[in-house]
Amino acid sequence: MRKEEFRFSALEITGAPGTGKSTITNYLREWLGLDRIPGHTTRERRPGEIQGFDFHYVNALEFLRNWRRDFYTDLCLQDTWYNGNYYGSPRTWLVRVEASSIFTPTCTNTARHLVTVDPSIAWVHLYAPQEERKQRLKRRQTSKMEVNYRLRKGDSQGTKPEALLNINTAEYSLEDTMQMIYWKILRQK
């Protein structure tokens, strides 16, 4: 499919930890040729992640300096703090979304704000039961303390915000999830 055939200029994927955001984002990017727009984070790079592709890895001082300069779209600094690190959604996303892109905002508040500012952005929210997310996080070799924290934080973000499509990734295979996003969100009618 050519990018000009998409109904929306960009696709934003949200969800609690362990719902499959990174996996689905990477598959859709490869399958459909979407441009991935990385956010900023102060966390350490995980094995296999690439600077400028998965995230722009910055230190806390640089992140806070960017925040004071109104560099991020996030509505409040509290929304950017997660698991001891900052995660920011750069304002440049609003310029780059015209190029058929995919990204993962820092939280559902930011996602809600972005689709209000630019209605050409399609919002897909992923969710899964806590036990399923726990098993997925354990398979990533996440420490028990971090798993418990991430599950609590993820639960506080809600399960079904006002997105165009909500998908329970425990009920659908990766292929089915991608097909739903393609047919219900991206493909022109």
C-alpha positions as CSV (number, residue, x, y, z in Angstrom):
1,M,0.0,0.0,0.0
2,R,1.3,3.5,-0.8
3,K,1.3,6.0,1.9
4,E,-0.9,8.4,0.0
5,E,-3.7,5.8,0.3
6,F,-3.9,6.1,4.1
7,R,-6.9,7.9,5.7
8,F,-4.8,9.5,8.4
9,S,-1.5,11.3,8.2
10,A,-0.1,9.6,11.3
11,L,-0.8,6.8,13.7
12,E,-0.3,7.1,17.5
13,I,-0.2,3.9,19.6
14,T,-0.7,4.0,23.4
15,G,-1.1,1.4,26.1
16,A,0.1,0.4,29.5
17,P,3.4,-1.4,29.8
18,G,3.4,-4.9,28.3
19,T,0.5,-4.4,25.9
20,G,2.7,-4.6,22.8
21,K,3.2,-1.0,21.8
22,S,6.8,-1.4,20.6
23,T,6.2,-4.7,18.9
24,I,3.2,-3.5,17.0
25,T,4.8,-0.2,16.1
26,N,7.8,-1.9,14.7
27,Y,5.8,-4.4,12.7
28,L,3.5,-1.7,11.2
29,R,6.5,0.5,10.4
30,E,8.2,-2.3,8.5
31,W,5.0,-3.7,6.9
32,L,3.5,-0.4,5.7
33,G,6.7,1.7,5.4
34,L,5.6,4.2,8.0
35,D,8.2,6.6,9.3
36,R,8.9,6.1,13.0
37,I,9.2,9.3,15.0
38,P,11.1,8.7,18.2
39,G,10.3,10.4,21.5
40,H,12.9,11.6,24.0
41,T,13.7,9.7,27.2
42,T,16.2,9.9,30.1
43,R,16.2,6.1,30.6
44,E,19.0,3.8,29.7
45,R,19.0,2.3,26.3
46,R,17.8,-1.3,26.3
47,P,19.8,-4.0,24.4
48,G,19.1,-3.7,20.6
49,E,17.7,-0.1,20.8
50,I,19.2,2.5,18.5
51,Q,19.7,6.2,19.4
52,G,17.5,8.3,17.2
53,F,15.4,5.4,16.1
54,D,13.8,3.9,19.2
55,F,14.3,7.1,21.2
56,H,16.5,10.1,21.5
57,Y,18.3,9.3,24.7
58,V,19.0,12.5,26.7
59,N,20.1,13.1,30.3
60,A,17.8,14.7,32.8
61,L,19.4,18.1,32.6
62,E,18.9,18.2,28.9
63,F,15.3,17.0,29.2
64,L,14.4,19.6,31.8
65,R,16.1,22.3,29.7
66,N,14.0,21.2,26.7
67,W,10.9,21.3,28.9
68,R,11.5,24.9,30.0
69,R,11.9,25.9,26.3
70,D,8.4,24.3,25.6
71,F,10.0,21.7,23.4
72,Y,7.5,18.9,24.3
73,T,3.8,18.6,23.5
74,D,3.1,17.0,26.9
75,L,0.7,19.1,28.9
76,C,2.4,18.8,32.3
77,L,5.8,17.6,33.5
78,Q,4.1,15.0,35.7
79,D,2.8,13.2,32.5
80,T,6.4,12.8,31.3
81,W,7.7,11.1,34.5
82,Y,7.5,7.3,34.4
83,N,9.5,4.6,36.3
84,G,12.2,7.1,37.4
85,N,12.7,8.6,34.0
86,Y,11.3,11.3,31.8
87,Y,9.6,10.6,28.5
88,G,8.8,13.5,26.1
89,S,6.8,13.9,23.0
90,P,8.6,16.6,20.9
91,R,6.6,19.4,19.3
92,T,8.3,18.5,16.0
93,W,5.9,15.5,15.8
94,L,3.2,17.9,14.8
95,V,5.2,19.0,11.8
96,R,6.4,15.5,10.8
97,V,3.0,13.8,11.0
98,E,2.3,14.9,7.5
99,A,4.7,12.2,6.2
100,S,2.7,9.0,7.2
101,S,4.4,8.4,10.5
102,I,3.9,6.2,13.6
103,F,4.7,7.1,17.1
104,T,4.0,6.3,20.8
105,P,3.1,9.3,22.9
106,T,4.2,9.4,26.5
107,C,0.7,8.9,27.9
108,T,-3.0,9.0,27.0
109,N,-3.2,12.6,28.0
110,T,-0.7,13.5,25.4
111,A,-2.4,11.3,22.8
112,R,-5.7,13.0,23.5
113,H,-4.1,16.4,23.1
114,L,-2.4,15.5,19.8
115,V,-5.6,14.3,18.1
116,T,-7.3,17.5,19.3
117,V,-4.6,19.6,17.8
118,D,-4.3,17.6,14.6
119,P,-7.4,15.5,13.7
120,S,-5.5,13.8,10.9
121,I,-3.8,11.7,13.6
122,A,-5.4,8.3,14.3
123,W,-5.2,7.0,17.8
124,V,-5.0,3.3,18.6
125,H,-5.0,2.2,22.3
126,L,-3.8,-1.3,23.3
127,Y,-4.7,-3.0,26.5
128,A,-4.4,-6.5,28.1
129,P,-5.2,-8.0,31.4
130,Q,-2.7,-7.4,34.2
131,E,-1.6,-11.1,34.4
132,E,-0.8,-11.2,30.6
133,R,1.1,-7.9,30.9
134,K,3.0,-9.3,33.9
135,Q,4.1,-12.4,31.9
136,R,5.2,-10.2,28.9
137,L,7.3,-8.0,31.2
138,K,8.9,-11.0,32.8
139,R,9.8,-12.4,29.4
140,R,11.8,-9.2,28.8
141,Q,13.7,-10.0,32.0
142,T,12.4,-7.0,33.8
143,S,13.1,-7.1,37.5
144,K,10.3,-8.1,39.9
145,M,10.3,-4.7,41.5
146,E,10.1,-2.9,38.1
147,V,7.3,-5.3,36.9
148,N,5.2,-4.4,40.0
149,Y,5.8,-0.7,39.5
150,R,5.0,-0.8,35.8
151,L,1.8,-2.7,36.4
152,R,0.6,-0.3,39.0
153,K,1.5,2.7,36.8
154,G,-0.1,1.2,33.8
155,D,-3.3,0.4,35.6
156,S,-3.7,4.1,36.6
157,Q,-3.7,5.1,32.9
158,G,-7.0,3.4,32.3
159,T,-7.8,0.7,29.8
160,K,-10.0,2.2,27.1
161,P,-9.6,5.9,26.4
162,E,-11.5,7.7,23.6
163,A,-9.3,6.3,20.9
164,L,-10.6,5.4,17.4
165,L,-9.7,1.8,18.1
166,N,-9.1,-0.2,21.3
167,I,-7.5,-3.6,21.0
168,N,-7.1,-6.2,23.7
169,T,-3.8,-7.7,22.6
170,A,-4.3,-10.8,24.8
171,E,-7.3,-11.7,22.7
172,Y,-5.8,-11.2,19.2
173,S,-2.7,-12.4,17.6
174,L,-0.1,-9.9,16.3
175,E,-1.2,-10.5,12.7
176,D,-4.9,-10.0,13.6
177,T,-4.1,-6.8,15.5
178,M,-2.2,-5.4,12.5
179,Q,-5.0,-6.3,10.2
180,M,-7.5,-4.6,12.5
181,I,-5.4,-1.4,12.5
182,Y,-4.9,-1.6,8.7
183,W,-8.6,-2.2,7.8
184,K,-10.3,-0.1,10.5
185,I,-7.9,2.8,10.7
186,L,-5.4,3.2,7.9
187,R,-7.0,2.0,4.7
188,Q,-9.1,4.5,2.8
189,K,-12.8,3.7,2.4
